[in-house]
Amino acid sequence: MGLRFIFMLTRDDRTVEDAVDHLATALSLGVRHIGFKDIGLPIPALKELNQMIKAKGATSYLEVVSLDRESEIRSAKAAVDIGVDVLLGGTRVEDVLPVIAGSAIAYFPFPGHITGHPSVLEGTIEEIAESARIMAAHDGVHGLDLLAYRAQLPDIPALISAVCKAAGKPVIVAGSIADKDRIAAVHKTGAAGFTIGTAALDGAYLGSSEPVEAQLAAIVRDVAALNGHLSPFGKKSLDLAFGGFSDCWAPRVAGQVNNMQIKLAKFQGAFTWHFHEKEDELFLVHRGRLLMRFRDREEIVEEGEFIVVPHGVEHCPVALTDICEVVLLEPASTVNTGTAEDERRREVLESI
């Protein structure tokens, strides 16, 4: 699993009043991790948010910002009542674990000493890492919620790396992650994910002139790039590709899907009888007409039609038009003449 982006429907540690509108925007962009705070909206409204998140197959998060024991316990009970998937924040592990026991909630408390609203992380790297080690040792703690970018330290990536190492469990990074460089720094540390709320809602990520939809789209794009989820491929025109070569019975590799290659070939006249010991083949006629001879019958394949030839089946392709343009889908190991020896055998193919 790659770096996880958690969109928080919050500003200044409070769930925003127009959270439903922003939630709809996030879900339409495919954001699948969405959270809110336990203050800012009444519990019934938070329940509605949670139901909307989970109805779309997304994961819901509630982050606790309470500073006293009673408020933190009350927030943990609210998390159970609302039915969120993940409980973030809080520092009183011994008090919260009995409250969420028996639920399916994953628990990610804050390591270190947390003060104020908005919350601030205090302490040295060593002190925070030791707190992380102690917290993560509890069986009911699934990971940690690190307020890294609200720490008054000169080297935040070093702090994240130290906490990740000390915890030995997933670490989610929070606190003023407002640009692409900080996301890249979080990714480099090995953290499991990060949260962004205000930076998207108030336009800090791209600039205030861009709407929330554009802010979120940019964050999702940048995370996809870091996770290696952007495609380097564009569309291809079969007409242009076939126009790029003229020799027949010499397939070109036009693309690959896992271990299957997409090959383009021009047929003229008859090929040799052959079979493939292990590879199935698909022949799709792009232009022209193809006759596929088998030992027990013949099949004519017209433009826009295809035929599958299973491995072990003897066959002989024949072009019924002067030139027949064929798209082949077959394993990369497939040699055009199979078990037969023929002067048109091609074991090394050009790519187009």
FENHU-V353038 format. One record per residue. N is the residue number from 1. RES is the residue in one letter. SS is DSSP state (2 for helix, 1 for strand, 0 for the rest). PHI is phi in degrees with one decimal (none if undefined). Layout:
N/RES/SS/PHI + N/RES/SS/PHI
This chain:
1/M/0/none + 2/G/0/-83.2 + 3/L/0/-60.5 + 4/R/1/-100.9 + 5/F/1/-97.3 + 6/I/1/-110.0 + 7/F/1/-85.6 + 8/M/1/-96.9 + 9/L/0/-82.6 + 10/T/1/-138.6 + 11/R/1/-145.3 + 12/D/0/52.6 + 13/D/0/63.2 + 14/R/1/-136.6 + 15/T/1/-67.1 + 16/V/0/-76.4 + 17/E/0/-65.9 + 18/D/0/-95.1 + 19/A/2/-57.9 + 20/V/2/-60.9 + 21/D/2/-64.3 + 22/H/2/-69.1 + 23/L/2/-62.6 + 24/A/2/-59.7 + 25/T/2/-63.3 + 26/A/2/-62.7 + 27/L/2/-64.1 + 28/S/2/-66.8 + 29/L/0/-91.5 + 30/G/0/84.7 + 31/V/0/-68.6 + 32/R/0/-117.6 + 33/H/1/-133.8 + 34/I/1/-138.0 + 35/G/1/-134.1 + 36/F/1/-153.7 + 37/K/1/-95.9 + 38/D/0/-88.6 + 39/I/0/-131.1 + 40/G/0/114.8 + 41/L/0/-133.4 + 42/P/0/-67.0 + 43/I/2/-55.7 + 44/P/2/-57.7 + 45/A/2/-68.6 + 46/L/2/-67.8 + 47/K/2/-62.3 + 48/E/2/-64.0 + 49/L/2/-57.9 + 50/N/2/-60.4 + 51/Q/2/-63.3 + 52/M/2/-66.0 + 53/I/2/-63.0 + 54/K/2/-73.3 + 55/A/2/-64.2 + 56/K/0/-96.2 + 57/G/0/78.0 + 58/A/0/-90.7 + 59/T/1/-99.6 + 60/S/1/-103.8 + 61/Y/1/-130.7 + 62/L/1/-120.3 + 63/E/1/-107.2 + 64/V/1/-84.2 + 65/V/0/-119.2 + 66/S/0/-67.3 + 67/L/0/-105.7 + 68/D/0/-106.1 + 69/R/2/-61.7 + 70/E/2/-63.4 + 71/S/2/-66.2 + 72/E/2/-68.2 + 73/I/2/-63.8 + 74/R/2/-62.2 + 75/S/2/-67.9 + 76/A/2/-64.4 + 77/K/2/-64.9 + 78/A/2/-63.6 + 79/A/2/-60.8 + 80/V/2/-66.7 + 81/D/2/-63.9 + 82/I/2/-69.8 + 83/G/0/88.7 + 84/V/0/-69.1 + 85/D/0/-82.0 + 86/V/1/-133.6 + 87/L/1/-107.4 + 88/L/1/-104.4 + 89/G/1/84.2 + 90/G/0/81.1 + 91/T/0/-127.7 + 92/R/0/-95.2 + 93/V/2/-59.5 + 94/E/2/-64.5 + 95/D/2/-83.5 + 96/V/2/-81.3 + 97/L/2/-56.0 + 98/P/2/-63.5 + 99/V/2/-69.2 + 100/I/2/-93.3 + 101/A/0/-58.2 + 102/G/0/89.4 + 103/S/0/-91.7 + 104/A/0/-95.3 + 105/I/0/-71.8 + 106/A/1/-88.5 + 107/Y/1/-114.8 + 108/F/1/-128.4 + 109/P/1/-77.2 + 110/F/0/-79.8 + 111/P/0/-84.5 + 112/G/0/88.2 + 113/H/1/-99.8 + 114/I/1/-106.7 + 115/T/1/-135.6 + 116/G/0/74.1 + 117/H/0/-136.7 + 118/P/0/-60.9 + 119/S/0/-64.7 + 120/V/1/-125.4 + 121/L/1/-97.4 + 122/E/1/-109.6 + 123/G/0/116.6 + 124/T/0/-83.8 + 125/I/2/-58.1 + 126/E/2/-64.8 + 127/E/2/-67.5 + 128/I/2/-68.6 + 129/A/2/-64.7 + 130/E/2/-66.9 + 131/S/2/-61.3 + 132/A/2/-63.0 + 133/R/2/-62.3 + 134/I/2/-67.2 + 135/M/2/-63.0 + 136/A/2/-67.0 + 137/A/0/-71.0 + 138/H/0/-72.3 + 139/D/0/-61.7 + 140/G/0/-83.4 + 141/V/0/-94.3 + 142/H/0/-90.6 + 143/G/1/179.9 + 144/L/1/-130.4 + 145/D/1/-109.4 + 146/L/1/-99.9 + 147/L/0/-80.6 + 148/A/2/-60.2 + 149/Y/2/-85.8 + 150/R/2/-118.9 + 151/A/1/-95.1 + 152/Q/0/-91.0 + 153/L/0/-130.8 + 154/P/0/-77.4 + 155/D/0/-127.6 + 156/I/2/-67.4 + 157/P/2/-56.8 + 158/A/2/-64.7 + 159/L/2/-62.8 + 160/I/2/-61.1 + 161/S/2/-60.8 + 162/A/2/-64.9 + 163/V/2/-68.2 + 164/C/2/-59.1 + 165/K/2/-67.7 + 166/A/2/-70.0 + 167/A/2/-74.2 + 168/G/0/68.6 + 169/K/0/-134.3 + 170/P/1/-57.8 + 171/V/1/-120.8 + 172/I/1/-102.6 + 173/V/1/-101.5 + 174/A/0/-133.1 + 175/G/0/99.3 + 176/S/0/60.0 + 177/I/0/-89.5 + 178/A/0/-123.0 + 179/D/0/-154.6 + 180/K/2/-61.7 + 181/D/2/-65.1 + 182/R/2/-69.0 + 183/I/2/-62.2 + 184/A/2/-62.6 + 185/A/2/-65.1 + 186/V/2/-62.2 + 187/H/2/-59.7 + 188/K/2/-66.3 + 189/T/2/-73.7 + 190/G/0/92.8 + 191/A/0/-65.2 + 192/A/0/-79.6 + 193/G/1/-172.4 + 194/F/1/-153.9 + 195/T/1/-113.5 + 196/I/1/-136.8 + 197/G/0/-128.1 + 198/T/2/-57.6 + 199/A/2/-59.7 + 200/A/2/-86.0 + 201/L/2/-68.9 + 202/D/0/-102.1 + 203/G/0/80.4 + 204/A/0/-75.0 + 205/Y/0/-72.5 + 206/L/0/-105.9 + 207/G/0/121.8 + 208/S/0/-65.4 + 209/S/0/-78.2 + 210/E/0/-92.3 + 211/P/0/-69.9 + 212/V/2/-57.7 + 213/E/2/-57.6 + 214/A/2/-68.0 + 215/Q/2/-60.4 + 216/L/2/-65.2 + 217/A/2/-61.0 + 218/A/2/-68.1 + 219/I/2/-63.5 + 220/V/2/-59.8 + 221/R/2/-62.2 + 222/D/2/-66.8 + 223/V/2/-68.4 + 224/A/2/-60.5 + 225/A/2/-64.5 + 226/L/2/-64.8 + 227/N/0/-83.5 + 228/G/0/73.5 + 229/H/0/-103.3 + 230/L/0/-96.3 + 231/S/0/-83.6 + 232/P/0/-85.5 + 233/F/0/-100.5 + 234/G/0/-113.0 + 235/K/0/-73.0 + 236/K/0/-127.6 + 237/S/0/-93.8 + 238/L/2/-65.2 + 239/D/2/-60.4 + 240/L/2/-67.3 + 241/A/2/-65.3 + 242/F/2/-66.7 + 243/G/0/-73.9 + 244/G/0/-87.2 + 245/F/0/-149.1 + 246/S/0/-127.7 + 247/D/0/-71.6 + 248/C/0/-101.1 + 249/W/0/58.0 + 250/A/0/-130.6 + 251/P/0/-58.6 + 252/R/1/-111.8 + 253/V/1/-87.0 + 254/A/1/-102.7 + 255/G/1/178.1 + 256/Q/1/-144.5 + 257/V/1/-123.7 + 258/N/0/54.8 + 259/N/0/-96.6 + 260/M/1/-99.4 + 261/Q/1/-102.5 + 262/I/1/-98.4 + 263/K/1/-118.5 + 264/L/1/-115.2 + 265/A/1/-144.1 + 266/K/1/-106.8 + 267/F/1/-105.2 + 268/Q/0/-145.6 + 269/G/0/70.4 + 270/A/1/-105.1 + 271/F/0/-93.4 + 272/T/0/-97.0 + 273/W/0/-66.4 + 274/H/1/-165.3 + 275/F/0/-146.8 + 276/H/0/-114.9 + 277/E/0/-66.9 + 278/K/0/-125.3 + 279/E/0/-100.7 + 280/D/0/-83.1 + 281/E/1/-132.4 + 282/L/1/-115.9 + 283/F/1/-111.9 + 284/L/1/-113.9 + 285/V/1/-82.5 + 286/H/1/-86.7 + 287/R/1/-148.7 + 288/G/0/103.7 + 289/R/0/-134.1 + 290/L/1/-123.2 + 291/L/1/-105.6 + 292/M/1/-108.2 + 293/R/1/-89.2 + 294/F/1/-119.9 + 295/R/0/-69.7 + 296/D/0/-110.1 + 297/R/0/-171.0 + 298/E/1/-129.1 + 299/E/1/-125.3 + 300/I/1/-96.1 + 301/V/1/-111.1 + 302/E/0/-89.4 + 303/E/0/-57.0 + 304/G/0/85.2 + 305/E/0/-105.8 + 306/F/1/-140.3 + 307/I/1/-140.9 + 308/V/1/-103.8 + 309/V/1/-110.9 + 310/P/0/-68.5 + 311/H/0/-64.7 + 312/G/0/85.0 + 313/V/0/-97.5 + 314/E/0/-69.9 + 315/H/1/-154.4 + 316/C/1/-145.8 + 317/P/1/-74.2 + 318/V/1/-136.7 + 319/A/1/-79.8 + 320/L/0/-89.0 + 321/T/0/-108.5 + 322/D/0/-51.9 + 323/I/0/-128.8 + 324/C/1/-118.6 + 325/E/1/-93.9 + 326/V/1/-127.7 + 327/V/1/-97.1 + 328/L/1/-109.8 + 329/L/1/-123.2 + 330/E/1/-159.2 + 331/P/1/-57.8 + 332/A/0/-60.8 + 333/S/0/-77.5 + 334/T/0/-70.8 + 335/V/0/-104.0 + 336/N/0/-57.4 + 337/T/0/-94.2 + 338/G/0/56.8 + 339/T/0/-84.3 + 340/A/0/-88.9 + 341/E/0/-96.7 + 342/D/0/-153.5 + 343/E/0/-65.3 + 344/R/0/-92.2 + 345/R/0/-64.7 + 346/R/0/-129.9 + 347/E/0/-96.7 + 348/V/0/-115.4 + 349/L/0/-107.7 + 350/E/1/-79.1 + 351/S/1/-109.1 + 352/I/0/-128.8
